[in-house]
Amino acid sequence: MLEKFKYLKSLRNPWESYWEELAHYFHPGRVGLMSPETIIFEKSKNLYDTTGYFCNQVASQGIFGHMMSPALDWFKLKILGLEDDSIVAKWLQVVEGHLYEAFRRSNFYAEANVILLDGLSLGTGFFYMEENVADRTVFFKTMNPGTCWIGENQYGKVDTLFRSQMLYKNQAVEMFGPGHEKGIYIHCVEPEGGADGIYTSTWYDGNKVVRRGHYNHFPYAVWRNMKMSDEMYGRSLSMLAYPTMKVLNNLRKTMLQAAQLAIKPPVNAPAGAAVDLTPNGINWFSNPDEVIRPVNMGVNYSIGKDQEETLTQRVKDFFMIDLFMMISQQQQAMTATEVLQRAGEKAAVLCSVIGRITTEFLFPVIENVFAIELKAGRLPPVPEQIEDMELDIDFLGPLAVAQKVLFTSKGASQSLEAITPILQMVPETAQNFDWDILVRTTAQNLGFPATAIKDAEDVKTERKKQQLVQAAQMAAEADGEGGANPETAKRQQPGGQT
């Protein structure tokens, strides 16, 4: 086991110094992540420009607020391969409500923004989740990337994680029993051989195993912002912006020095003179040629300022700050989808970021919370017809919906726009399309509540009833226009018998 740990440590070694540099410019909360004992102020003393901090904060808050905000319904459950079923739809709606409540009672929203900061700056974020049995809640924690090492399966999915943790004596005794001292302990989670979906949990004190257990699900979500196929850890927007940010930081230092020279330039003074450069200071001299004169350094501050603004904007462009500002400041008549359409290529770049957030972070989190709540008996029983089916998730946050509408529903809207003139000229061509499927799919893509969408069979039944009623009305109208039916007239005659 520990041999595997050594191997995974060797794979992470090349990233460590890079993470320290990135934290220095983009993520102050992780400065010194490889050496927690280092004084943070010492690590940050050579930082002169905080544009990287600002960009990481705006991008993470923008994604959080428009993807998983507690103020909105940001996900919807569905069952893969299941046709419309009102019973299942109502069960899913009840489960969704319970999961939302579970998230609100937990510390999820406080920790979620931290993993976004980690992923956007360092490229990889680590999220741990488990049940707090005493409080009947789910506990979340964003782990320090400097304490985590990961391994993948053959499909590129993270299924092994080693984590180091400093425990004080009372914590060690509480977790492992009497006799354990303060120190760094190693926790390993990996697939249990021959058991599908079961993960072994092992704690080490040095080379000694101090506790074993298991999980019925992988308790970590590991989000890689951008990932190369031959790399274990993710790359980030900060890595793209790093060279520009480093130049900007050096330029900012130079500009500060230039500003100081412009405001308080050096002076030439007579030899041996007592010089007073304080406000209202008096310098006495008898020789008019021996006076104190400022030295003109020829500093062109405006050129440096223009260059500084250019570099600052370039860093912001890497983080798509203008796009997030557009979304947050959008007018009421302008949807997030319209904002992304105007943003053009920036929306396409953002799509890849959102894709990995949903698949590597949000999807595992919701799955694990569902599994924890179901095992704890806090969810209603699963309907028999879906016991062996797979749970799927749609994300309803404005960014997720806007991406879906922009790239999935765009084809339908463009097609309708193109064929509308044809439909007007030749109405019977509308029979080529299943309008019910189009309406239902569009509503689902836009996050319309599942319980508010009628069952397809119920819609067909209602239409048949309406058709029968209409047919009866038409028949009655035809009878009225064409004269009374003989049998009807006979029954209407006084004393008429049938």
C-alpha positions as CSV (number, residue, x, y, z in Angstrom):
1,M,0.0,0.0,0.0
2,L,2.7,2.5,1.0
3,E,4.7,1.7,-2.1
4,K,1.7,2.9,-4.1
5,F,1.7,6.0,-2.0
6,K,5.4,6.7,-2.9
7,Y,4.6,6.2,-6.5
8,L,1.7,8.7,-6.4
9,K,3.9,11.2,-4.6
10,S,6.4,11.0,-7.3
11,L,3.7,11.8,-9.9
12,R,2.7,15.0,-8.0
13,N,6.2,16.3,-7.3
14,P,6.6,18.3,-10.6
15,W,3.4,20.2,-9.8
16,E,4.3,21.3,-6.3
17,S,6.6,24.3,-6.9
18,Y,4.2,25.5,-9.7
19,W,1.3,25.4,-7.2
20,E,3.2,27.5,-4.8
21,E,3.9,30.1,-7.5
22,L,0.2,30.1,-8.6
23,A,-1.0,30.5,-5.1
24,H,1.4,33.5,-4.7
25,Y,-0.2,35.4,-7.6
26,F,-3.8,34.1,-7.6
27,H,-4.9,32.4,-4.4
28,P,-3.7,33.9,-1.1
29,G,-5.6,31.3,0.9
30,R,-3.2,28.6,-0.4
31,V,0.1,30.5,0.0
32,G,2.5,28.0,1.7
33,L,0.3,25.0,0.9
34,M,3.3,22.8,0.7
35,S,4.8,24.1,4.0
36,P,2.0,25.2,6.3
37,E,4.5,26.4,8.9
38,T,5.7,29.2,6.6
39,I,4.6,32.6,7.6
40,I,2.1,33.8,4.9
41,F,3.2,37.4,5.1
42,E,6.8,36.4,4.3
43,K,5.5,34.4,1.2
44,S,3.5,37.4,-0.1
45,K,5.9,40.3,0.6
46,N,7.0,40.5,-3.1
47,L,3.5,40.8,-4.5
48,Y,2.8,44.2,-5.9
49,D,-0.3,43.6,-8.0
50,T,-3.5,41.8,-6.9
51,T,-5.2,41.5,-10.3
52,G,-4.8,37.7,-10.0
53,Y,-6.6,37.6,-6.7
54,F,-9.4,39.7,-8.0
55,C,-9.9,37.6,-11.2
56,N,-9.9,34.3,-9.3
57,Q,-12.5,35.7,-6.8
58,V,-14.8,37.1,-9.5
59,A,-14.7,34.0,-11.7
60,S,-15.3,31.6,-8.7
61,Q,-18.1,33.7,-7.3
62,G,-19.6,34.1,-10.8
63,I,-19.6,30.3,-11.3
64,F,-20.9,29.6,-7.8
65,G,-23.7,32.2,-8.0
66,H,-24.9,31.1,-11.4
67,M,-24.4,27.3,-11.0
68,M,-25.1,26.3,-7.4
69,S,-26.5,29.2,-5.5
70,P,-28.6,28.4,-2.4
71,A,-31.1,31.0,-3.7
72,L,-32.1,28.9,-6.7
73,D,-33.1,25.3,-7.7
74,W,-29.9,24.3,-9.5
75,F,-30.4,20.6,-10.2
76,K,-33.2,18.2,-11.2
77,L,-33.2,14.4,-10.9
78,K,-34.3,12.0,-13.7
79,I,-34.1,8.3,-14.5
80,L,-32.2,7.2,-17.6
81,G,-34.2,5.2,-20.1
82,L,-37.5,5.8,-18.4
83,E,-40.5,7.0,-20.3
84,D,-43.0,9.5,-18.8
85,D,-44.2,8.1,-15.5
86,S,-46.2,10.3,-13.2
87,I,-45.5,8.2,-10.1
88,V,-41.7,8.3,-10.6
89,A,-41.9,12.0,-11.5
90,K,-43.6,12.8,-8.1
91,W,-41.1,10.6,-6.2
92,L,-38.2,12.5,-7.9
93,Q,-39.8,15.8,-7.0
94,V,-40.0,14.8,-3.3
95,V,-36.4,13.5,-3.3
96,E,-35.2,16.7,-4.9
97,G,-36.9,18.8,-2.2
98,H,-35.3,16.6,0.5
99,L,-31.8,16.9,-1.1
100,Y,-32.1,20.7,-1.3
101,E,-33.0,20.7,2.4
102,A,-30.0,18.4,3.1
103,F,-27.7,20.9,1.3
104,R,-29.1,23.9,3.2
105,R,-28.6,22.2,6.5
106,S,-25.0,21.2,5.7
107,N,-21.9,23.4,5.1
108,F,-21.9,22.7,1.4
109,Y,-22.4,26.2,0.2
110,A,-19.6,27.5,2.4
111,E,-17.1,24.9,1.2
112,A,-18.2,24.9,-2.5
113,N,-16.7,28.3,-3.2
114,V,-13.3,27.2,-1.8
115,I,-13.0,24.3,-4.3
116,L,-13.8,26.7,-7.1
117,L,-11.0,29.0,-5.9
118,D,-8.6,26.0,-5.8
119,G,-9.6,24.6,-9.2
120,L,-9.4,28.0,-11.1
121,S,-6.0,28.8,-9.6
122,L,-4.2,25.5,-9.0
123,G,-6.1,23.4,-11.5
124,T,-7.2,20.7,-9.1
125,G,-9.7,20.9,-6.2
126,F,-10.4,18.2,-3.6
127,F,-13.8,17.8,-1.9
128,Y,-14.6,15.4,0.9
129,M,-18.1,14.4,2.1
130,E,-19.4,12.1,4.8
131,E,-22.4,11.7,7.1
132,N,-22.4,13.5,10.4
133,V,-24.4,10.9,12.2
134,A,-24.9,12.9,15.4
135,D,-26.4,15.9,13.6
136,R,-28.1,13.8,10.9
137,T,-26.5,16.0,8.3
138,V,-23.8,15.7,5.5
139,F,-20.4,17.1,6.3
140,F,-18.3,18.7,3.5
141,K,-14.7,19.8,3.5
142,T,-12.5,21.3,0.8
143,M,-9.1,19.6,1.3
144,N,-5.8,21.5,1.0
145,P,-4.4,20.3,-2.4
146,G,-0.9,20.1,-0.8
147,T,-2.1,17.2,1.4
148,C,-3.7,15.1,-1.3
149,W,-2.3,12.6,-3.8
150,I,-4.6,10.8,-6.4
151,G,-4.7,7.8,-8.7
152,E,-6.9,7.1,-11.7
153,N,-8.6,4.0,-13.1
154,Q,-8.2,2.9,-16.7
155,Y,-11.0,5.3,-17.7
156,G,-9.3,8.4,-16.2
157,K,-11.6,8.6,-13.2
158,V,-10.1,9.3,-9.8
159,D,-10.7,6.2,-7.6
160,T,-7.7,6.4,-5.2
161,L,-6.7,9.2,-2.9
162,F,-4.1,9.5,-0.1
163,R,-4.4,12.3,2.3
164,S,-2.1,13.5,5.1
165,Q,-3.6,15.1,8.2
166,M,-2.0,16.5,11.3
167,L,-3.8,15.2,14.4
168,Y,-3.3,16.5,17.9
169,K,-3.1,13.9,20.7
170,N,-6.7,14.3,21.8
171,Q,-7.9,13.9,18.2
172,A,-5.7,10.9,17.6
173,V,-7.0,9.2,20.8
174,E,-10.6,10.0,19.9
175,M,-10.2,8.5,16.4
176,F,-7.9,5.6,17.1
177,G,-7.9,4.9,20.9
178,P,-5.5,5.4,23.8
179,G,-1.7,5.3,23.1
180,H,-1.7,7.5,20.0
181,E,0.2,10.7,19.9
182,K,0.3,14.0,18.0
183,G,1.6,13.5,14.5
184,I,0.9,13.3,10.8
185,Y,-1.4,10.4,9.9
186,I,-2.2,9.1,6.3
187,H,-5.7,8.3,5.1
188,C,-6.0,6.1,2.0
189,V,-9.3,5.4,0.1
190,E,-9.1,3.0,-2.8
191,P,-11.3,0.4,-4.5
192,E,-11.8,-2.8,-2.6
193,G,-10.6,-5.7,-4.8
194,G,-13.5,-7.7,-6.2
195,A,-16.2,-5.5,-4.8
196,D,-18.1,-3.2,-7.1
197,G,-18.7,0.2,-5.6
198,I,-17.0,-0.6,-2.3
199,Y,-13.9,1.4,-1.2
200,T,-11.4,0.5,1.5
201,S,-10.6,3.2,4.1
202,T,-7.2,2.7,5.8
203,W,-5.5,5.0,8.3
204,Y,-1.7,4.8,8.8
205,D,0.6,6.1,11.6
206,G,3.9,5.8,9.8
207,N,4.0,2.2,8.4
208,K,1.5,1.0,11.0
209,V,-2.2,0.5,10.2
210,V,-4.3,2.1,13.0
211,R,-7.8,1.7,11.5
212,R,-9.6,0.0,8.6
213,G,-13.1,0.5,7.3
214,H,-15.0,0.9,4.0
215,Y,-17.2,3.3,2.1
216,N,-20.1,2.3,-0.1
217,H,-19.2,5.2,-2.4
218,F,-16.0,7.2,-3.2
219,P,-16.2,10.0,-0.6
220,Y,-14.2,12.5,-2.6
221,A,-14.9,14.7,-5.6
222,V,-11.8,15.7,-7.4
223,W,-12.3,18.5,-9.9
224,R,-9.7,19.1,-12.6
225,N,-10.3,22.5,-14.3
226,M,-8.7,21.4,-17.5
227,K,-6.9,18.1,-18.0
228,M,-4.5,16.6,-20.4
229,S,-5.0,13.0,-21.2
230,D,-1.5,12.0,-20.1
231,E,-1.6,14.0,-16.8
232,M,-3.1,13.2,-13.4
233,Y,-3.7,16.7,-12.2
234,G,-5.5,19.5,-13.8
235,R,-4.5,22.7,-15.4
236,S,-6.1,26.0,-14.7
237,L,-7.0,29.5,-16.0
238,S,-4.3,30.8,-13.7
239,M,-1.7,28.7,-15.5
240,L,-2.6,30.4,-18.8
241,A,-2.5,33.8,-17.2
242,Y,0.7,33.2,-15.1
243,P,3.3,34.6,-17.5
244,T,1.3,37.8,-18.0
245,M,0.6,38.1,-14.3
246,K,4.3,37.8,-13.5
247,V,5.2,40.5,-16.0
248,L,2.4,42.7,-14.6
249,N,3.6,42.2,-11.1
250,N,7.2,43.3,-12.0
251,L,5.8,46.2,-14.0
252,R,3.7,47.3,-11.1
253,K,6.8,47.3,-8.8
254,T,8.5,49.5,-11.4
255,M,5.5,51.8,-11.6
256,L,5.4,52.2,-7.9
257,Q,9.1,53.1,-7.9
258,A,8.5,55.6,-10.8
259,A,5.6,57.2,-8.9
260,Q,7.8,57.6,-5.8
261,L,10.6,59.2,-8.0
262,A,8.0,61.6,-9.6
263,I,6.5,62.5,-6.2
264,K,9.7,62.7,-4.2
265,P,12.6,62.8,-6.6
266,P,16.3,62.7,-5.5
267,V,18.0,66.1,-5.0
268,N,21.4,67.7,-5.6
269,A,22.6,69.6,-2.5
270,P,25.7,71.6,-1.7
271,A,28.5,69.5,-0.1
272,G,28.3,69.6,3.7
273,A,24.9,71.4,3.7
274,A,22.3,70.5,6.3
275,V,19.4,69.6,4.1
276,D,15.8,69.8,5.4
277,L,13.3,68.2,3.0
278,T,10.4,68.1,5.4
279,P,7.2,70.2,4.6
280,N,7.8,73.8,5.5
281,G,11.5,73.1,6.1
282,I,14.0,75.9,5.7
283,N,17.4,75.5,4.1
284,W,19.8,78.5,4.5
285,F,22.3,79.3,1.9
286,S,24.6,82.3,1.0
287,N,25.8,81.3,-2.5
288,P,23.0,81.4,-5.1
289,D,24.7,78.7,-7.1
290,E,24.7,76.3,-4.2
291,V,21.0,75.5,-3.8
292,I,19.1,72.3,-3.5
293,R,17.7,71.2,-6.8
294,P,15.5,68.1,-7.7
295,V,17.1,65.6,-10.2
296,N,15.0,65.2,-13.3
297,M,15.0,61.4,-13.9
298,G,13.1,61.6,-17.2
299,V,10.4,59.2,-16.0
300,N,7.6,58.7,-18.6
301,Y,4.9,57.4,-16.3
302,S,2.1,57.5,-18.9
303,I,3.8,54.8,-21.1
304,G,4.2,52.5,-18.2
305,K,0.6,53.1,-17.2
306,D,-0.7,52.2,-20.6
307,Q,1.3,49.0,-20.6
308,E,0.0,48.2,-17.1
309,E,-3.6,48.6,-18.2
310,T,-3.0,46.4,-21.2
311,L,-1.5,43.6,-19.1
312,T,-4.3,43.9,-16.5
313,Q,-7.0,43.5,-19.2
314,R,-5.1,40.5,-20.6
315,V,-5.2,38.7,-17.3
316,K,-8.9,39.5,-16.9
317,D,-9.5,38.1,-20.4
318,F,-8.0,34.7,-19.3
319,F,-10.6,34.5,-16.6
320,M,-13.4,35.9,-18.8
321,I,-14.1,38.6,-16.2
322,D,-16.0,40.7,-18.8
323,L,-18.4,37.8,-19.4
324,F,-19.1,37.3,-15.6
325,M,-19.6,41.0,-15.2
326,M,-22.0,41.0,-18.2
327,I,-24.1,38.2,-16.6
328,S,-24.1,39.8,-13.1
329,Q,-25.1,43.2,-14.5
330,Q,-27.5,42.0,-17.2
331,Q,-30.7,43.9,-17.7
332,Q,-34.0,42.2,-16.8
333,A,-34.9,41.9,-20.4
334,M,-31.7,40.1,-21.2
335,T,-31.3,36.4,-20.3
336,A,-28.1,34.6,-19.5
337,T,-28.4,32.8,-22.8
338,E,-28.5,36.1,-24.7
339,V,-25.4,37.3,-22.7
340,L,-23.5,34.1,-23.8
341,Q,-24.7,34.6,-27.4
342,R,-23.2,38.1,-27.4
343,A,-20.0,36.9,-25.7
344,G,-19.4,34.5,-28.7
345,E,-16.2,32.5,-28.3
346,K,-15.9,33.2,-24.6
347,A,-19.1,31.3,-24.1
348,A,-17.6,28.3,-25.9
349,V,-14.5,28.4,-23.7
350,L,-16.7,28.6,-20.6
351,C,-18.6,25.5,-21.7
352,S,-15.6,23.3,-21.1
353,V,-15.1,24.7,-17.6
354,I,-18.7,24.2,-16.7
355,G,-18.7,20.7,-18.2
356,R,-15.9,19.5,-15.9
357,I,-17.5,21.2,-12.9
358,T,-20.7,19.3,-13.4
359,T,-19.1,15.9,-14.2
360,E,-16.3,15.8,-11.7
361,F,-17.7,18.0,-8.9
362,L,-21.4,18.5,-8.7
363,F,-22.5,15.1,-10.1
364,P,-20.5,13.1,-7.5
365,V,-21.6,15.4,-4.7
366,I,-25.3,15.0,-5.5
367,E,-24.9,11.2,-6.0
368,N,-23.1,10.8,-2.7
369,V,-25.7,13.0,-0.8
370,F,-28.5,10.9,-2.3
371,A,-26.7,7.6,-1.3
372,I,-26.1,8.9,2.3
373,E,-29.7,10.1,2.7
374,L,-31.1,6.9,1.2
375,K,-29.0,4.7,3.5
376,A,-30.0,6.8,6.5
377,G,-33.7,6.2,5.8
378,R,-34.4,9.9,5.2
379,L,-35.7,9.4,1.7
380,P,-39.0,7.8,0.6
381,P,-38.7,4.2,-0.7
382,V,-37.6,3.8,-4.3
383,P,-40.4,2.8,-6.6
384,E,-40.1,-0.8,-7.8
385,Q,-40.1,0.1,-11.5
386,I,-36.8,2.1,-11.2
387,E,-34.9,0.0,-8.6
388,D,-32.4,-1.3,-11.2
389,M,-32.3,1.9,-13.2
390,E,-29.6,4.6,-13.2
391,L,-30.1,8.1,-11.7
392,D,-29.3,11.0,-13.9
393,I,-29.0,14.7,-13.1
394,D,-29.9,17.9,-15.1
395,F,-28.3,21.1,-13.9
396,L,-30.6,24.2,-13.8
397,G,-28.4,27.0,-12.8
398,P,-28.5,30.0,-15.2
399,L,-25.0,29.2,-16.6
400,A,-25.8,25.5,-17.1
401,V,-29.2,26.2,-18.7
402,A,-27.8,29.0,-20.9
403,Q,-25.0,26.6,-22.1
404,K,-27.6,23.9,-22.8
405,V,-30.0,26.3,-24.6
406,L,-27.1,27.9,-26.5
407,F,-25.6,24.7,-27.8
408,T,-28.5,22.1,-27.7
409,S,-31.7,24.1,-28.3
410,K,-30.0,26.4,-30.7
411,G,-30.4,23.9,-33.6
412,A,-34.2,23.7,-33.0
413,S,-34.7,27.5,-32.8
414,Q,-32.6,28.1,-35.9
415,S,-34.5,25.4,-37.8
416,L,-37.9,26.8,-36.8
417,E,-36.8,30.2,-37.8
418,A,-35.7,28.9,-41.2
419,I,-38.8,26.8,-42.0
420,T,-41.4,29.2,-40.7
421,P,-41.9,30.8,-44.1
422,I,-42.4,27.3,-45.6
423,L,-44.9,26.3,-42.9
424,Q,-46.9,29.5,-43.7
425,M,-47.0,28.8,-47.4
426,V,-47.5,25.0,-47.1
427,P,-49.1,24.3,-43.7
428,E,-49.3,20.5,-44.3
429,T,-45.5,20.3,-44.0
430,A,-45.9,20.7,-40.3
431,Q,-46.9,17.0,-40.2
432,N,-43.2,16.2,-40.6
433,F,-42.5,17.1,-37.0
434,D,-43.5,15.8,-33.6
435,W,-44.5,19.0,-31.9
436,D,-45.2,17.3,-28.6
437,I,-41.7,16.0,-28.3
438,L,-40.3,19.5,-29.3
439,V,-42.4,21.3,-26.6
440,R,-41.6,18.8,-23.9
441,T,-37.9,18.7,-24.6
442,T,-37.6,22.5,-24.8
443,A,-39.4,22.8,-21.4
444,Q,-37.2,20.2,-19.8
445,N,-34.0,21.8,-21.1
446,L,-35.1,25.1,-19.6
447,G,-35.7,23.5,-16.2
448,F,-39.5,23.4,-16.2
449,P,-40.8,21.5,-13.1
450,A,-41.3,17.8,-13.9
451,T,-44.5,17.7,-11.9
452,A,-46.0,20.5,-14.0
453,I,-45.5,18.5,-17.2
454,K,-48.4,16.1,-17.9
455,D,-47.9,12.5,-18.6
456,A,-47.8,11.9,-22.4
457,E,-50.5,9.2,-22.1
458,D,-52.8,11.6,-20.1
459,V,-52.4,14.2,-22.9
460,K,-53.4,11.7,-25.5
461,T,-56.5,10.6,-23.5
462,E,-57.5,14.3,-23.0
463,R,-57.2,14.9,-26.7
464,K,-59.3,11.9,-27.6
465,K,-62.0,13.2,-25.2
466,Q,-61.8,16.6,-26.8
467,Q,-62.1,15.1,-30.3
468,L,-65.2,13.1,-29.2
469,V,-66.8,16.2,-27.7
470,Q,-66.0,18.2,-30.8
471,A,-67.4,15.5,-33.1
472,A,-70.6,15.4,-31.1
473,Q,-70.9,19.1,-31.3
474,M,-70.3,19.1,-35.0
475,A,-72.9,16.3,-35.5
476,A,-75.5,18.3,-33.4
477,E,-74.8,21.4,-35.5
478,A,-75.2,19.4,-38.7
479,D,-78.5,18.0,-37.5
480,G,-79.7,21.6,-36.8
481,E,-78.7,22.9,-40.2
482,G,-80.0,19.9,-42.2
483,G,-83.4,19.5,-40.6
484,A,-84.6,17.4,-37.7
485,N,-83.9,13.7,-37.6
486,P,-87.2,11.8,-38.3
487,E,-86.9,9.7,-35.1
488,T,-86.2,12.9,-33.1
489,A,-89.2,14.6,-34.7
490,K,-91.4,11.6,-33.9
491,R,-90.4,11.8,-30.2
492,Q,-91.0,15.5,-30.1
493,Q,-94.6,15.1,-31.5
494,P,-97.4,15.3,-28.9
495,G,-98.2,11.8,-27.7
496,G,-95.5,10.4,-29.9
497,Q,-94.4,6.9,-29.0
498,T,-91.2,5.0,-29.8
